[in-house]
Amino acid sequence: MRLTSKEVRAIQEAFQTLSEGAPYSLYLFGSRTDDTKKGGDIDLLVVTSENFKEKFVGMKTRIRSRIFERIPEQKIDITVATESELERDEFLRSLTDKIRL
């Protein structure tokens, strides 16, 4: 995984602070999961229940801002999905290289 421990903590703490107790699982996927590659944006997948999906979608900008307070600004993509969407969506199913944060 090509994230420093400082970056991982900043990401985790941003989600913990802003989620306000909403249940979720957080994963890193994409090129940052491959130690042999260079560069690339930070791709995050948030898996939550149907009841909280819109909450996380609406918080994406705030989460990015909170992360940028602790690490240099860079491109961060946040995908929000439910468990049922993971089962139905071909793209989400293809994220076999994801790492739980």
TORDRENDREN-412077 format. One line per 2 residues: their letters; for each residue x, y, z of N, C-alpha, C. Coordinates in steps of 0.02 Angstrom, whole numbers. Example, Ala and Ser with C-alpha at 12.3 -4.5 7.8 and 13.67 -1.06 7.14 Angstrom:
as> 660/-284/390/615/-225/390/660/-165/390 | 642/-112/354/684/-53/357/645/2/394
This chain:
mr> 43/-59/0/0/0/0/45/62/0 | 31/107/-45/71/168/-51/38/227/-17
lt> 24/219/46/3/275/89/46/272/151 | 66/329/175/105/331/237/57/320/296
sk> 85/304/353/43/295/412/8/361/430 | 41/417/417/11/483/429/-50/493/384
ev> -45/473/321/-100/480/274/-158/435/294 | -143/373/314/-195/327/335/-232/354/396
ra> -195/379/445/-226/407/505/-270/467/487 | -246/510/443/-285/569/423/-351/549/390
iq> -348/499/348/-408/474/314/-456/443/365 | -430/399/406/-472/365/456/-505/415/503
ea> -466/462/528/-492/511/575/-544/557/544 | -534/575/480/-584/617/446/-651/580/443
fq> -649/517/425/-711/479/421/-742/468/489 | -701/451/539/-728/439/606/-761/502/634
tl> -729/559/624/-754/622/650/-820/642/617 | -822/636/551/-879/662/514/-936/612/506
se> -924/549/517/-977/499/507/-1031/502/561 | -1016/534/617/-1065/543/671/-1099/478/691
ga> -1061/425/694/-1088/361/716/-1121/319/663 | -1125/344/601/-1154/305/547/-1109/245/532
py> -1137/186/522/-1096/127/509/-1065/129/439 | -1003/108/434/-970/106/369/-907/62/374
sl> -885/39/316/-820/8/308/-783/49/256 | -718/57/264/-679/100/220/-623/60/188
yl> -616/67/122/-565/30/85/-526/76/39 | -463/59/29/-421/90/-22/-421/43/-82
fg> -428/71/-142/-423/29/-202/-386/67/-255 | -372/35/-311/-338/68/-367/-262/63/-361
sr> -228/109/-395/-156/105/-402/-118/111/-336 | -148/144/-286/-113/152/-222/-108/86/-183
td> -142/35/-205/-136/-31/-171/-76/-70/-198 | -46/-46/-252/10/-81/-284/75/-45/-269
dt> 119/-77/-230/182/-46/-211/230/-36/-269 | 219/-69/-325/264/-63/-382/248/-4/-428
kk> 191/27/-417/171/83/-459/190/149/-426 | 186/203/-465/201/270/-439/143/316/-453
gg> 139/368/-411/87/419/-422/18/392/-412 | -30/426/-441/-99/405/-438/-137/440/-382
di> -202/444/-393/-244/475/-342/-259/424/-288 | -290/447/-235/-311/404/-180/-384/386/-192
dl> -397/322/-206/-465/298/-219/-491/264/-157 | -546/290/-130/-576/264/-70/-646/238/-85
lv> -662/181/-56/-729/152/-61/-759/150/9 | -817/181/17/-854/180/79/-914/134/69
vt> -919/83/110/-976/38/107/-1018/50/170 | -1081/65/159/-1126/81/214/-1195/52/200
se> -1240/61/245/-1308/35/236/-1348/84/192 | -1403/59/166/-1447/100/125/-1467/164/161
nf> -1480/160/225/-1503/217/265/-1452/274/268 | -1388/258/260/-1336/309/269/-1298/326/205
ke> -1317/296/149/-1280/310/87/-1281/384/69 | -1338/415/69/-1343/486/50/-1305/531/98
kf> -1302/512/160/-1264/550/210/-1190/552/189 | -1162/494/171/-1092/492/151/-1080/526/84
vg> -1126/519/38/-1120/554/-26/-1117/629/-14 | -1159/654/30/-1162/725/44/-1101/750/83
mk> -1065/706/115/-1007/726/155/-940/724/118 | -940/703/56/-876/692/21/-831/754/21
tr> -858/811/8/-817/873/6/-790/889/75 | -831/881/127/-808/894/195/-753/844/216
ir> -761/782/195/-710/732/212/-644/749/179 | -647/766/114/-585/786/79/-551/845/114
sr> -591/895/131/-563/954/165/-530/936/231 | -561/893/268/-533/871/333/-467/833/322
if> -465/791/271/-403/754/257/-348/804/237 | -365/853/197/-315/902/173/-287/945/229
er> -322/949/285/-296/986/342/-234/951/371 | -228/886/358/-174/847/388/-122/823/339
ip> -140/818/275/-91/795/225/-95/842/165 | -42/844/124/-44/888/66/-102/871/20
eq> -131/924/-8/-188/914/-52/-168/874/-113 | -208/825/-130/-199/784/-189/-268/758/-210
ki> -271/726/-266/-336/702/-291/-358/643/-249 | -418/648/-222/-448/595/-183/-517/581/-212
di> -527/520/-235/-593/499/-260/-627/457/-207 | -689/473/-192/-727/437/-141/-788/407/-175
tv> -793/341/-174/-851/305/-200/-890/279/-141 | -956/290/-142/-999/266/-88/-1046/213/-116
at> -1050/157/-81/-1093/102/-104/-1123/66/-44 | -1176/30/-58/-1206/-13/-8/-1184/-85/-21
es> -1195/-129/28/-1177/-199/19/-1214/-229/-41 | -1277/-212/-49/-1315/-240/-106/-1289/-214/-172
el> -1265/-152/-174/-1235/-126/-236/-1169/-162/-252 | -1132/-180/-200/-1070/-218/-212/-1085/-284/-246
er> -1140/-314/-229/-1158/-378/-259/-1183/-370/-330 | -1216/-314/-345/-1248/-305/-411/-1204/-269/-462
de> -1159/-225/-440/-1122/-182/-485/-1056/-213/-507 | -1047/-220/-572/-987/-252/-600/-923/-215/-581
fl> -924/-148/-585/-865/-109/-567/-846/-121/-494 | -894/-116/-450/-880/-125/-379/-855/-196/-364
rs> -883/-245/-398/-860/-315/-389/-789/-323/-414 | -768/-281/-462/-701/-288/-491/-646/-261/-444
lt> -665/-230/-390/-615/-201/-345/-586/-255/-300 | -553/-303/-331/-526/-360/-293/-463/-342/-255
dk> -431/-286/-274/-368/-268/-243/-377/-218/-185 | -438/-212/-160/-451/-162/-109/-421/-183/-41
ir> -401/-133/-3/-371/-143/63/-414/-106/113 | -432/-141/166/-473/-109/218/-431/-62/259
l> -456/0/269/-420/49/309/-450/52/379
